[in-house]
Structure formats: C-alpha cells, structure tokens
Amino acid sequence: MSCYLCRNEPRMHWSGYYCEKCKGLQDAIACFGPRVYEVVNSVLLRKDTGKQAIKIADEIKKEIQHKTYNLRGKKDKDKEDTTKM
C-alpha cells in the first residue's frame, strides 16, 4: 500500500496512511499550523511574480559567472600547456 499523500513510498505502518517523510510533514502542520502553508507558498511555489523575476535573474547571473569562471580556467590551462612545450 502506498502513501496517501505522495503516492510513491510505502506506508510507514499497515494501519497508517503516510510514509515516513509525509508523516513528518503532517507533524509539522500539526505543530506550526498555517505557517507551514505560508512557507511552502513563499519558498517553493513562488506565486509572487516579483520573486520569480528575482530568482530567474539570480540563476542567470550564477550561470554567467560559472561560464566566465570555466572560460578563465580553460584559458589558464591552455597557457600552462603551451609554456611547458
């Protein structure tokens, strides 16, 4: 029998409804109440388009920096190879 929430993992107990991970979510909801939903909406779902734009810009910036770093590293490696010959 699979978990009622994620439908991927087997249930924790034969008499329970959730797997271990989903049971943890259920416990968090019981402890923190609606705050859990607020955190999920603001962090994972990003319904606010302003936050989406910022996140996209950050990811593009990281990608550009990574490419620049790789190009610099590759150039330095090529220079070392030519000086050794």
FENZI-V77924 format. One record per helix or strand. SS is the DSSP state (2 for helix, 1 for strand). FROM is the first residue (numbers start at 0). LEN is the number of residues. If there is no record, write none. Layout:
SS;FROM;LEN
SS;FROM;LEN
//
This chain:
1;1;1
1;9;1
2;19;13
2;34;11
2;48;36
//
